[in-house]
């Protein structure tokens, strides 16, 4: 994951981004959540690789593990 993502206070306000781009991780996750397919993302963003997208998913999963919130409170 770390070889594909970076966090730099001077790029995208310190948000996690795909290394070598200004594409924030949250943008990729949101697009996938809205039904975009990985193949479509790779066409739309030629600088991305499939491993970059998987790194975004791994990062999001890691963040989801960080905090335990009862489901009834999260909705």
N, C-alpha and C positions, 0 to 999 in steps of 0.2 A: 504494500500500500504506500509506504513512504517514498518509494522511488518514483511514484506517479503523481503524488500530491505535494503541495507546498502551502505554507502559511507565512505570509510576509506582510508586515504592517503597512508597507508602502504599495501593496498591490491589492486592489479590490477591498480596501478598508480592513485588511487583515483577515478576510474570510478565506477558508480553505479553497484552493484552486487547483486545477490540473496543472502540473509542472510545465513551465514553458509557455503557458497561455494566461489569459485573463478570464478563463471560463470557471466560474465558481462551481463547487461541488453541488451546492443546493440547486443550481439551475439544471444540472443533469438529472439529479434525483427527481425534481419536480416534473421534468419532461417525461421521464419513465413512468412516474405516478399518473400522468395524464394520458398514458397509453402509447406514447411514442415507442417505437422499437429500436433496439440497439443499432440495427442496420441503418435505420433512418438517421440516427444521431451521427453515425460515422460518415454518412453522405453529406449531412448538413455541416459538419465540422471535420473537414479532411485532416486536420492536425491531430484528431483524437484517434486512439487505438481502442480495441476492445478491452484490453487490460486497464486502460484509463477508466473506462466506464465501470468495470468490476471493482476497481479501487474506490471509486465514489460510493458504490453500494456497500463495500466493506467498511468505509469510513462512517456511513450513515448507520450501519448496524452497530458499530462500536459506540457511537453516540447514544443509540437507543438503549444500550446495555448500561450506560453510565448512571442512569437515574431510574429508580423503581417507583412508579406512580400507579396506584390502583386504577384500574380501567374506569371505574365509576367516577373518579375525579378528573380523568383526562378528557372526558367527553364534554 
